[in-house]
Amino acid sequence: MADMAAFGDAVTAWAAGDAGGLGDVGDAAEAADAARGLAARLPVRTVVLLEGASDAEAVGALAAGRGRNLAAEGICVLPMGGAMSVARFARFLGPLGLGLRLTGLCDERERDFYARGWERAGAGPEGFFVCAADLEDELIRALGVSRMEELVREEGDHRALRTFLRQPAQQGRTAQQQVRRFLGTKKGRKIRYGRVLVEALGPDRVPAPLDDLFAIL
């Protein structure tokens, strides 16, 4: 749904300006007004706050696999570009801002950022789901290293993986750690595999944080 994407873009533009990224307070105010207008016009009811684009790809892939159109259901999936932005997004979107329901996924090391952001937004310290390390780690464990290597081969990245595994820095790491590190070694690879890994999961293999998120959407 194009309008839901426009809402997400407006919120992202507001957040960038609010953080000083646009260099123009007027731009931030204009983006905030646009987001408010779209929120009033669209059936937006829930915002899923995610750390990055790879998480959004994973959520989108699972939604498609389960036959759900999140935008049509009034759910905006919003990657923030980092967990440290969560308080700003949550305050603008949550009970003290646009009054939307908040949920999301975060890495274990970012749990406190989310908890504080939720609380400061008037949403309480809960309502989001925590991955043991990060979502990629959860997905790799769910699939297993052998299946991951098959997927890497199917995606045409097997030579790059072999080269990566010969690096001295990778010696002594577990196979799961190596594959996880590999996904982040080329721009765009982690995002692409966010979708690939979810599409490869069996219906009973979805990691608990991701499955729990969908249970409340």
C-alpha contacts under 8 A as a table, 3 or more apart, distances in Angstrom:
res1	aa1	res2	aa2	distance
1	M	4	M	5.56
1	M	5	A	6.64
1	M	71	A	5.77
1	M	72	A	6.61
2	A	5	A	5.10
2	A	6	A	6.22
3	D	6	A	4.88
3	D	7	F	6.22
3	D	38	L	7.58
3	D	42	L	7.55
4	M	7	F	4.97
4	M	8	G	6.34
4	M	42	L	7.53
4	M	44	V	7.85
4	M	71	A	6.07
4	M	76	C	6.47
5	A	8	G	5.07
5	A	9	D	6.14
5	A	76	C	7.78
6	A	9	D	4.97
6	A	10	A	6.10
6	A	38	L	8.00
7	F	10	A	5.12
7	F	11	V	6.27
7	F	34	A	7.69
7	F	35	A	5.48
7	F	38	L	5.91
7	F	39	A	7.09
8	G	11	V	5.18
8	G	12	T	6.15
8	G	35	A	7.81
8	G	76	C	6.89
8	G	77	V	7.77
8	G	78	L	6.23
9	D	12	T	5.07
9	D	13	A	6.09
10	A	13	A	5.07
10	A	14	W	6.12
10	A	31	A	5.18
10	A	32	A	6.77
10	A	34	A	6.19
10	A	35	A	5.17
11	V	14	W	5.04
11	V	15	A	6.16
11	V	31	A	6.82
11	V	32	A	6.61
11	V	35	A	5.75
11	V	89	F	7.88
12	T	15	A	5.09
12	T	16	A	6.20
12	T	80	M	7.25
13	A	16	A	5.16
13	A	17	G	6.27
13	A	28	A	6.69
13	A	31	A	5.91
14	W	17	G	5.18
14	W	18	D	5.97
14	W	27	D	7.62
14	W	28	A	4.59
14	W	29	A	6.93
14	W	30	E	7.79
14	W	31	A	4.93
14	W	32	A	5.30
15	A	18	D	4.96
15	A	19	A	6.14
15	A	28	A	7.37
15	A	88	R	6.94
15	A	89	F	6.77
16	A	19	A	5.25
16	A	20	G	6.38
16	A	21	G	4.81
16	A	22	L	6.10
16	A	28	A	7.45
17	G	20	G	4.96
17	G	21	G	5.03
17	G	22	L	4.60
17	G	23	G	6.73
17	G	24	D	6.77
17	G	25	V	6.44
17	G	27	D	6.69
17	G	28	A	4.51
18	D	21	G	7.29
18	D	25	V	7.33
18	D	28	A	6.02
20	G	23	G	5.57
20	G	24	D	7.59
20	G	25	V	7.92
22	L	25	V	7.63
22	L	27	D	7.07
22	L	28	A	7.36
24	D	27	D	5.39
24	D	28	A	6.81
25	V	28	A	5.16
25	V	29	A	6.27
26	G	29	A	5.07
26	G	30	E	6.09
27	D	30	E	5.07
27	D	31	A	6.16
28	A	31	A	5.10
28	A	32	A	6.13
29	A	32	A	5.01
29	A	33	D	6.18
30	E	33	D	5.12
30	E	34	A	6.21
31	A	34	A	4.99
31	A	35	A	6.18
32	A	35	A	5.07
32	A	36	R	6.18
33	D	36	R	5.07
33	D	37	G	6.11
34	A	37	G	5.11
34	A	38	L	6.19
35	A	38	L	5.17
35	A	39	A	6.03
36	R	39	A	5.07
36	R	40	A	6.21
36	R	98	L	7.05
37	G	40	A	5.21
37	G	41	R	6.26
38	L	41	R	5.01
38	L	42	L	5.71
39	A	42	L	5.36
39	A	43	P	7.18
39	A	44	V	5.87
39	A	98	L	7.59
40	A	43	P	7.67
40	A	44	V	7.99
42	L	74	G	7.60
43	P	73	E	7.71
43	P	74	G	5.06
44	V	47	V	7.85
44	V	74	G	4.26
44	V	75	I	6.06
44	V	76	C	7.07
44	V	100	L	7.48
45	R	74	G	5.27
45	R	75	I	6.16
45	R	100	L	5.56
45	R	101	R	6.13
46	T	74	G	6.48
46	T	75	I	4.84
46	T	76	C	6.31
46	T	100	L	5.65
46	T	101	R	4.57
46	T	102	L	5.83
46	T	103	T	7.40
46	T	217	L	7.94
47	V	75	I	5.77
47	V	76	C	4.76
47	V	77	V	6.00
47	V	78	L	6.84
47	V	93	L	7.73
47	V	100	L	6.89
47	V	101	R	6.28
47	V	102	L	5.22
47	V	103	T	6.35
47	V	104	G	7.79
48	V	75	I	7.27
48	V	76	C	6.12
48	V	77	V	4.78
48	V	78	L	5.84
48	V	102	L	6.22
48	V	103	T	4.93
48	V	104	G	4.60
48	V	105	L	7.74
49	L	77	V	6.56
49	L	78	L	5.19
49	L	79	P	6.08
49	L	80	M	6.84
49	L	86	V	7.48
49	L	102	L	7.28
49	L	103	T	6.24
49	L	104	G	4.57
49	L	105	L	6.84
50	L	53	A	7.86
50	L	55	D	6.33
50	L	56	A	6.72
50	L	77	V	7.47
50	L	78	L	5.99
50	L	79	P	4.59
50	L	80	M	6.08
50	L	83	A	7.69
50	L	104	G	5.67
50	L	105	L	5.58
50	L	106	C	6.65
51	E	55	D	6.93
51	E	79	P	5.48
51	E	80	M	5.40
51	E	81	G	5.69
51	E	82	G	4.73
51	E	83	A	5.16
51	E	105	L	7.46
51	E	106	C	6.45
52	G	55	D	5.59
52	G	56	A	6.66
52	G	79	P	4.73
52	G	80	M	5.98
52	G	81	G	5.02
52	G	82	G	6.19
53	A	56	A	4.94
53	A	57	E	6.21
53	A	79	P	5.59
53	A	81	G	7.48
53	A	191	I	5.99
54	S	57	E	5.05
54	S	58	A	6.34
54	S	190	K	5.95
54	S	191	I	3.91
54	S	192	R	7.08
54	S	193	Y	7.46
54	S	194	G	4.91
54	S	195	R	7.63
55	D	58	A	5.10
55	D	59	V	6.25
55	D	79	P	7.48
55	D	135	L	6.92
55	D	191	I	7.63
55	D	194	G	6.37
56	A	59	V	5.10
56	A	60	G	6.04
56	A	77	V	6.58
56	A	78	L	7.13
56	A	79	P	6.18
56	A	194	G	7.87
57	E	60	G	5.05
57	E	61	A	6.06
57	E	191	I	6.54
57	E	192	R	7.51
57	E	194	G	5.36
57	E	195	R	5.15
58	A	61	A	5.12
58	A	62	L	6.26
58	A	194	G	4.69
58	A	195	R	4.84
58	A	197	L	7.71
58	A	198	V	5.90
59	V	62	L	5.26
59	V	63	A	6.15
59	V	77	V	7.96
59	V	210	L	7.66
60	G	63	A	5.10
60	G	64	A	6.22
60	G	195	R	7.57
61	A	64	A	5.15
61	A	65	G	6.14
61	A	195	R	5.43
61	A	198	V	6.25
61	A	199	E	6.35
62	L	65	G	4.96
62	L	66	R	6.17
62	L	198	V	6.29
62	L	199	E	7.13
63	A	66	R	5.19
63	A	67	G	6.22
63	A	68	R	5.02
63	A	69	N	6.74
63	A	70	L	7.02
64	A	67	G	5.02
64	A	68	R	5.67
64	A	69	N	7.04
65	G	68	R	7.62
65	G	199	E	7.23
69	N	72	A	5.43
69	N	73	E	6.38
70	L	73	E	4.96
70	L	74	G	6.44
70	L	75	I	5.07
70	L	76	C	7.06
70	L	77	V	7.98
71	A	74	G	5.17
71	A	75	I	5.07
71	A	76	C	5.97
72	A	75	I	7.30
75	I	217	L	7.79
79	P	82	G	7.96
80	M	83	A	7.07
80	M	85	S	6.54
80	M	86	V	7.21
80	M	89	F	7.85
81	G	85	S	7.50
82	G	85	S	6.00
82	G	86	V	7.69
83	A	86	V	5.40
83	A	106	C	7.43
83	A	110	E	6.37
83	A	113	F	6.61
83	A	114	Y	7.26
84	M	87	A	7.25
84	M	113	F	6.31
85	S	88	R	5.60
85	S	89	F	6.47
86	V	89	F	5.18
86	V	90	A	5.84
86	V	113	F	6.91
86	V	114	Y	6.22
86	V	117	G	5.83
87	A	90	A	5.11
87	A	91	R	6.00
87	A	113	F	7.37
87	A	114	Y	7.17
87	A	116	R	7.08
87	A	117	G	3.83
87	A	118	W	6.92
87	A	120	R	7.12
87	A	121	A	7.15
88	R	91	R	5.41
88	R	92	F	6.39
88	R	117	G	7.48
89	F	92	F	5.33
89	F	93	L	6.08
90	A	93	L	5.19
90	A	94	G	5.31
90	A	102	L	7.28
90	A	117	G	6.17
90	A	118	W	6.32
90	A	121	A	5.62
91	R	94	G	5.49
91	R	95	P	7.51
91	R	96	L	6.08
91	R	97	G	5.80
91	R	117	G	7.37
91	R	118	W	7.83
91	R	120	R	6.87
91	R	121	A	4.27
91	R	122	G	7.74
92	F	96	L	7.05
92	F	97	G	4.50
92	F	98	L	6.30
92	F	121	A	7.76
93	L	96	L	7.56
93	L	97	G	5.12
93	L	98	L	4.82
93	L	99	G	6.25
93	L	100	L	5.76
93	L	101	R	7.97
93	L	102	L	7.68
94	G	97	G	5.26
94	G	98	L	5.87
94	G	99	G	4.85
94	G	100	L	4.97
94	G	101	R	6.14
94	G	102	L	6.21
94	G	121	A	5.86
94	G	122	G	7.14
94	G	123	A	6.69
95	P	98	L	6.58
95	P	99	G	4.11
95	P	100	L	6.32
95	P	101	R	7.50
95	P	121	A	6.38
95	P	122	G	5.69
95	P	123	A	6.29
96	L	99	G	6.32
96	L	121	A	5.80
96	L	122	G	6.11
97	G	100	L	7.87
97	G	121	A	7.80
102	L	123	A	7.54
102	L	127	G	6.97
102	L	128	F	7.92
103	T	127	G	5.28
103	T	128	F	4.88
103	T	129	F	7.87
103	T	213	L	7.70
104	G	127	G	7.38
104	G	128	F	4.69
104	G	129	F	6.23
104	G	213	L	7.12
105	L	128	F	5.70
105	L	129	F	4.86
105	L	130	V	5.81
105	L	131	C	7.20
105	L	209	P	7.31
105	L	210	L	7.57
105	L	213	L	7.59
106	C	110	E	6.18
106	C	111	R	6.45
106	C	114	Y	7.49
106	C	128	F	7.52
106	C	129	F	6.45
106	C	130	V	5.10
106	C	131	C	6.15
106	C	134	D	7.10
106	C	135	L	7.91
107	D	110	E	5.27
107	D	111	R	6.50
107	D	130	V	5.71
107	D	131	C	5.00
107	D	132	A	6.67
107	D	133	A	5.56
107	D	134	D	4.55
107	D	135	L	7.08
108	E	111	R	5.31
108	E	130	V	5.72
108	E	131	C	5.66
108	E	132	A	5.47
108	E	133	A	5.45
108	E	134	D	6.84
109	R	112	D	7.55
109	R	133	A	7.32
110	E	113	F	5.40
110	E	114	Y	6.65
111	R	114	Y	5.32
111	R	115	A	6.17
111	R	130	V	6.80
112	D	115	A	4.96
112	D	116	R	6.03
113	F	116	R	5.39
113	F	117	G	6.01
114	Y	117	G	4.96
114	Y	118	W	5.98
114	Y	125	P	7.80
114	Y	128	F	7.76
115	A	118	W	5.25
115	A	119	E	6.21
115	A	124	G	7.80
115	A	125	P	4.67
115	A	126	E	6.65
116	R	119	E	5.13
116	R	120	R	6.05
116	R	125	P	6.72
117	G	120	R	5.26
117	G	121	A	6.11
117	G	125	P	7.93
118	W	121	A	5.15
118	W	122	G	6.47
118	W	123	A	5.05
118	W	124	G	5.54
118	W	125	P	5.34
118	W	126	E	7.09
119	E	122	G	5.22
119	E	123	A	5.46
119	E	124	G	4.43
119	E	125	P	5.00
120	R	123	A	7.38
120	R	124	G	7.82
121	A	124	G	7.71
123	A	126	E	7.62
124	G	127	G	7.86
128	F	213	L	7.53
129	F	209	P	5.36
129	F	210	L	7.63
129	F	212	D	7.36
129	F	213	L	6.63
130	V	209	P	6.08
131	C	134	D	5.06
131	C	135	L	5.74
131	C	138	E	6.71
131	C	209	P	6.00
132	A	135	L	7.88
132	A	137	D	7.65
132	A	138	E	6.93
133	A	137	D	6.10
133	A	138	E	7.33
134	D	137	D	5.35
134	D	138	E	6.47
135	L	138	E	4.98
135	L	139	L	6.19
136	E	139	L	5.07
136	E	140	I	6.07
136	E	180	R	6.79
136	E	194	G	7.19
137	D	140	I	5.14
137	D	141	R	6.18
137	D	176	Q	7.89
137	D	180	R	6.46
138	E	141	R	5.32
138	E	142	A	6.21
138	E	207	P	5.99
139	L	142	A	5.00
139	L	143	L	6.19
139	L	197	L	6.56
139	L	198	V	7.21
139	L	206	V	7.62
139	L	207	P	6.49
140	I	143	L	5.18
140	I	144	G	5.75
140	I	145	V	6.72
140	I	148	M	6.77
140	I	176	Q	6.97
140	I	180	R	7.41
140	I	197	L	7.70
141	R	144	G	5.17
141	R	145	V	7.39
141	R	176	Q	7.42
142	A	201	L	7.66
142	A	205	R	5.91
142	A	206	V	6.99
142	A	207	P	6.43
143	L	147	R	5.91
143	L	148	M	6.55
143	L	197	L	7.83
143	L	200	A	7.83
143	L	201	L	6.63
143	L	205	R	7.54
144	G	147	R	5.58
144	G	148	M	6.28
145	V	148	M	4.88
145	V	149	E	6.17
145	V	175	A	6.81
145	V	176	Q	6.08
145	V	179	V	7.69
146	S	149	E	5.20
146	S	150	E	6.44
147	R	150	E	4.98
147	R	151	L	6.27
148	M	151	L	5.06
148	M	152	V	6.18
148	M	179	V	7.77
149	E	152	V	5.03
149	E	153	R	6.22
149	E	158	H	7.60
150	E	153	R	5.10
150	E	154	E	6.18
151	L	154	E	4.91
151	L	155	E	6.09
151	L	196	V	7.86
151	L	197	L	7.93
152	V	155	E	5.10
152	V	156	G	6.34
152	V	157	D	5.25
152	V	158	H	5.56
152	V	161	L	7.81
153	R	156	G	5.13
153	R	157	D	5.73
153	R	158	H	4.73
154	E	157	D	7.65
155	E	158	H	7.85
156	G	159	R	7.70
157	D	160	A	5.31
157	D	161	L	6.19
158	H	161	L	4.98
158	H	162	R	6.22
159	R	162	R	5.11
159	R	163	T	6.28
160	A	163	T	5.17
160	A	164	F	6.11
161	L	164	F	4.96
161	L	165	L	6.12
161	L	179	V	7.98
161	L	182	F	6.81
162	R	165	L	5.17
162	R	166	R	6.55
163	T	166	R	5.40
163	T	167	Q	7.08
164	F	167	Q	5.58
164	F	170	Q	7.70
164	F	182	F	7.00
165	L	170	Q	5.96
165	L	171	Q	7.66
165	L	178	Q	7.14
166	R	170	Q	7.12
166	R	171	Q	7.76
167	Q	170	Q	5.60
167	Q	171	Q	7.20
168	P	171	Q	5.46
170	Q	173	R	5.72
170	Q	178	Q	6.38
173	R	177	Q	5.98
173	R	178	Q	6.23
174	T	177	Q	5.15
174	T	178	Q	6.22
175	A	178	Q	5.06
175	A	179	V	6.26
176	Q	179	V	5.30
176	Q	180	R	6.16
177	Q	180	R	5.11
177	Q	181	R	6.13
178	Q	181	R	5.17
178	Q	182	F	6.15
179	V	182	F	4.96
179	V	183	L	6.54
180	R	183	L	5.49
180	R	184	G	7.29
181	R	184	G	5.61
181	R	185	T	6.86
182	F	185	T	5.32
183	L	186	K	7.19
183	L	189	R	5.85
183	L	190	K	4.97
183	L	193	Y	7.41
184	G	187	K	7.25
184	G	189	R	6.55
184	G	190	K	5.45
185	T	189	R	7.51
186	K	189	R	5.56
186	K	190	K	7.71
187	K	190	K	7.43
188	G	191	I	5.24
188	G	192	R	6.21
189	R	192	R	5.14
189	R	193	Y	6.15
190	K	193	Y	5.20
190	K	194	G	6.16
191	I	194	G	5.15
191	I	195	R	7.25
192	R	195	R	5.80
192	R	196	V	6.49
193	Y	196	V	4.58
193	Y	197	L	5.69
194	G	197	L	5.75
194	G	198	V	6.62
195	R	198	V	5.41
195	R	199	E	6.15
196	V	199	E	5.26
196	V	200	A	6.33
197	L	200	A	5.17
197	L	201	L	6.59
198	V	201	L	5.28
198	V	206	V	7.74
201	L	204	D	7.90
201	L	205	R	5.82
201	L	206	V	6.45
202	G	205	R	5.19
202	G	206	V	7.10
203	P	206	V	6.30
206	V	210	L	6.78
206	V	211	D	5.94
207	P	210	L	5.63
207	P	211	D	6.10
208	A	211	D	4.98
208	A	212	D	5.75
209	P	212	D	5.12
209	P	213	L	6.14
210	L	213	L	5.09
210	L	214	F	6.49
211	D	214	F	5.29
211	D	215	A	6.27
212	D	215	A	4.96
212	D	216	I	6.87
213	L	216	I	5.74
213	L	217	L	6.63
214	F	217	L	5.03
